[in-house]
Amino acid sequence: MKIIVLILLIPFCVLAQNDLLSEIDTIKADTKVESAFKSLKIVNLESTKLAGKGDFYLVIAHRFDYVNKGFDDFFGIDNANTQIKFVYGIKNWLTVQIARSGFEETIDLGVKYSLISQDREGFPFTIVGFNSIAVNAEMKKVIYPKLVFKNRLSYVTQLLISRKFSDKLSLEIAPSYFHENTVKDLLDKNNNIISPNPQSNNQFAIGVGGRYKLAKRWSVNMDYGAHLNRAKQSIYKNPLSVGVDLETGGHVFQMHFTNSRAMHEAGYLGKTTGDWGKGEIAFGFNLVRVF
């Protein structure tokens, strides 16, 4: 009789167990979407990825010269511009960084912080704030007798907004504001300095970028910066970069072509000189290692 009762109770026990497991799954389910990007940058543009708490990154980036000079400088390889950057995750939502690059002997400090994350069942975007300050150490008093420290500074504020549409496709838009305490002189068609300088110190841009996963470890990446209030006499161009990412364990190796040799934000947004239409394109790479 006891055996018969036990047999009759088995279906109810199974149902009760399934209900309990279902409840546990509902409580523990993480609805947050995995990071839209695998690297801290798309190419030049900061991505919405942050360093994890306690993670330390070493980033070594190169931009060679433009390839259009041919064998004279071995397609730009003879003239490398290098940046070394250290990145640390203070909290999962807060990342700090410091870098030194050859372009204008720039030292820049940055902070990136999460505001809201994309949710499978809720908010459709990840929003991250980014701020940086850069010091132009190339400016010399011999050339600028009235030079003071604040003349060397530039500031950047960006709102990074991304969406991971699928396991393959992620896109980002980045409204950007940057201020240069010193803007370079602009020349007229007769090479005379235009005074007053028509380029505002306060400048605005919209960055856009994306990543498309080609295979387990490979993706194609692209980013572009549209300057919104550049003076018409300016020689500078909008930065466009296209390349691929290769993930290899603790490394991300980014290889690309770009018309910008600067790697800090105010540099590539405001001081890109290359013209894709004239072959003024540089090969570059970012080597990202996490410890």
Secondary structure, DSSP 8 states (H G I E B T S, - for coil): -HHHHHHHHHHHHHHHHHHHHHHHHHHH---B---S-SSSBSSSSB-S----TT-EEEEEEEEEEEGGGGGGGTTTTTS-EEEEEEEEEEETTEEEEEEEETGGGEEEEEEEEEEE--BTTS---EEEEEEEEEEETT--TTT-TT--GGGGEEEEEEEEEEEE-SSSEEEEEEEEEEEESS----B-TTS-B-SS--S-SEEEEEEEEEEEE-SSSEEEEEEEEEESS--TT---B--EEEEEEEEETTEEEEEEEES----SHHHHHH-B---GGGT--EEEEEEEEE-
